[in-house]
């Protein structure tokens, strides 16, 4: 016994910034960004908005879609690189906003966070510790990039996605892995003002070696999908929808060439969101669900990679 998804939801800031908007203060252009990444615009948080609010909105939408009262929840797991606070966790704030006091905690597996959270939730269902649960993936990437670094800031956006789970048997296979690597992708922590430490610290902005990430990502996505689909006892052409991490269209297209899944099975929304880290897949899942594209019994394959370096792949039945 593991889980089945009974509701989806998503939320995004109202403010949309196009590539042309960024070109007003960066040495870049719409053509440069679009042809290299597939991104045309992204949602960005403004004054008065918080990632916890965005997470709560996505959670409320998922609960409504599932026809579930928040008081039915046995746990809330939030995947995020950073919430509004180091402590309390974003999950605790979402729980408060929903008016519940169930178990709540955050996890950070970077862009693979949603798949990690789903896998983690499986344990509570299998051990009989839960009947229903909520997973929220929410990221404020606009607050973590260096807006003077044209190589990275154009790639990211803000969003939140959520799913409501209940006991079921729809998880067919999953694979999680990590390759400890600080050098190609990192965000230095925020440090205090201890009088006992005089170490110099780098600003708390995202650093990424694009070439190094690209090489890792293409192989990780292709290998992870192939191995997980096989572990589910399926052939690749039996997958109905592939929901890849929306990091870069070139990465997705390169991974596609290594697999036998028909190209028309891949789903993307990167053009309008950019890379929203762990929120990418649940936001895409909600859009497909709301559009009526997901049919009962269809096979979904999820794949992601992120800082760590982490990787996650999962096959579920809708």
N, C-alpha and C positions, 0 to 999 in steps of 0.2 A: 504494500500500500504506500503510495507516495502522494502526488497532488494532481489536481486539474485546475486550470485557470477558469474562473467563472465571471470575471469582470476586468475591464481595462479602463485606464484613464490617463490623461496627460494635461500638461499646462505649459505655457510659455509666456515670457514677457510680451507686452504689447508693442514695445519698441523694436522695429526692424531696421537693420543697417545693411544696405547693399554694398557691393564691391565698390561702386562709384563713391559712396559715402566715405569709405575708408581711404580711397585714393585722394580725398581732399587733404588728408594730413599725413599720408604715407607715400613713399616713392613706389607706387604699384599701380595696377590698372585692373579693370574688370576682366579684360582678356587674359591677362597674366594669371589671375587667380582662378578664373573659370576653366581655362584649358589645362591647368596643372592639378586642380583639385576637384572640379565639378561643383564647386560652391558658388552660389550667386548672391545669397543673403544669409543673415543670421539674426536671431533674437537676442537682445542684450538688456540686462537689468538696468534700471535707472534709480535715481534717488527715491527713497521710500519703499523700495521693494526688497524683500529678503528671500533667500533660498528656502527657508522654512515655510514661508507663505506659499511659494510655488509648489513645494512638496505637498502641502496640505490640500491645495486645489486639485492636484492630480489624484491624491488619495480619495478625496470626496467624489470626484468624477468616477473613479473605479468602483467605489462602494455603491454609488447610484446605479452604475451599469450592471453590477452584480445583484442588485436588490438586497443588499446586506446592511444591517444596522451595525454601526461601529462597535457596539457593545457585544457583538458576536465574535469579535476578534480575540484570538488567543496570543497573537504576537504581531509586532510591527518591526520589520527589518528595513533599514534605509541604507542604500549604497550611495556613497558620496566621497569625493576627495576631501571636501571640507564643508562643514555646515556654517551656520552663523557664529557658532561658539566652538571652542575646543571641548568644553563641557558646559552645559548638558549636551547630550547627543541630539542630532536633528530628529531622530526617531522619537525621543522623549517629548520634544516640542510638538511633533505631529500628533502624538498620542494625546497630549494636553488639548491641542486644538480640536481634536475629534471628541473630546470628553470621555476618554477611556483611560484605564490604568493597567493595561496588560503589559506583558514583557515587551520591552522596546530597546533596540540597540542599533548602532551604526556599524558598517563594515567598509573598509577601503581596499578595493582591489582595482582601483583606477577604472579604466574603461571596461574591464571585464566584470565589474561589480554586480550587474544585474544577474548574470549567469551564476556567479558565485552565490548570490543571495538565494536564488531559486534552489541551488543544490543544498545550501545550508538549511533552508526551510523543509526540504525533504525529510531530514532527520527527525524533526518534531512530529511530522505526520506518521512516520514509520514507527516511532516509539510510543505512539498514542498520546502524545503530549498536547496535540492541537487538533481542532476540528476545522477552524478557519484562520487564515492569516493574511497579512497585507505586506506587500513589498513595494517600496517607493525608491526610485532612483532619481536623484535630483542633483544638478550640478550648476555652479555659478562660475563657469570657466572665464567669463569676462573679468572676474576679479583676481585671476591668477596668471594672466598673460601679461607680457611686457608690451604695451601698446606702441612702443617705439621700435619693436622688432617685427618687421614686415614678414619675416619668414614663418612666424608662428601665430601672431595675433589674428591673422586673416582666417585661420583654420577653425576657430572655435566659436561656440554659441552657448546660450543658457536655455535649459529646459528641464522638465520633470515628467517622468512616466511612472505609472503604478499598475499593479495587478492585485486582484483578490484571489486567494487560493482556498480550496477546500480539499478534503481527503479524496483521493482518486487514484487512478493508475495510468495517467497520461504521460508521465516521464518515461521515455524509452531508453535513453542512455545519456550520459554526460561525461565530460572529461575536463579536469582543471589541472593547470600546471603553472610553474613559475620558473623564471630564469633570472636570478638576482643580477641586476645590471643597473647601476646608478648612472653610469657614464652617458648613455644615449638619451635618457629621459628622466628628468627630476624636477622637483619644486622644493627648494630649500625651505626649511621651517622658519617660523617667526620666533625670534629669540628675545629673551627678557633683558633686564638691565642689571644682572648680577654684578656686584662689585668685586667678585672673586674670579671673574672671567673677562679677559681682554681680547679674546679671539675675534678676528674680523670675520663677518658673515656676509654671504652674498644676499642680494635682495630676494625676497620671496616671490620670484617670478618663474614661470615655466621655462625650462631649457630643454630643447630637443634637437638631436642630431637626426635630421630628416632622412638622410641616406641610411643610417644604421637602423632606424625604426622601420623603414620601408622593407629592407631585406628580411628583418625578423618577421614582420607582419604578414607578408605574402606567404611565406612558408608555414607560419603558425596557423593562419586561417585555413589554408588548403589541407594541411596535414590533420589539423584538429577536426575539421568537418568530415574528411574521408574516414578517419578512425572511429569517430562517434557514430556515423551512419552505419558503418559495418558492425559496430558493437550493438546497435539496435536491431540487427538482423535484417537490414534493408539494403537495397541497391540504391545508388545515387540518383537514378532517374525516377525513383519512387517518392522523392521529396517534392512537395507541392509548393512550398515557399521557403526561400532562404532569407533570413534576416541578419545581414552582416553588420558589424560595427561600422558606423558611418564616419570613417576617418578621412578617406580620400578615395575618389572614384578610381584613380589609377591602381591603388592597392586592391580594391575589389575586383577590378577587371583582370589584373594579373593573377589573382587567386582563382578566378573563374576558369582561366585557361588551363589550370592544373587539375580541374575536376571534370567529371562526366555529367554534371547537373545541367540540364538545358538552361541557356542564358535567360530565357523568359521567366524563369522561376525566381530570379533574384529581385529583391525589393529594396528600393532606396528612397530617401527623402533628403539626402545631403545637400541638394541644391538650395533648399529653403531653411536649413537648420545649421549646416556646418557640423563640426564634431562636438557633440554635447556629452562626451565621455560616457559614463554608465547609463545616461538617460537615452542614448541613441536607440537601443533596441526596444525598450518598452514604449517609447513615443511612436516608433514605427509600427509596433504591434497594435497600438491603440488606433492608429490611423487606418490600418488594414481592417481591423474589427469594425470600426465605425462605418467604413465604406462597404461593409458586407462581403468582403473578399475572402473571409475565413469561413470554411464550411466544416461542419462536424465530421470528424474522422480524418481530416487532412493532416499531412505530416509537415511539421515546421522544423527547420534546422537553424539554430542560432549559433553565431560565432563572433568572438571578440578578442581583442588584445589590448594591453594597456601598460602603464607604468608599473615597474616591478622587476622585470617585465612579466606580466601575467597573461595567461591565455585561458579561454573558456569556450567550450563547444557543448551544445545540448540538442537533443532531438526529442520533440514532444508531439503527442497527438492532440489535435484541437477537439 
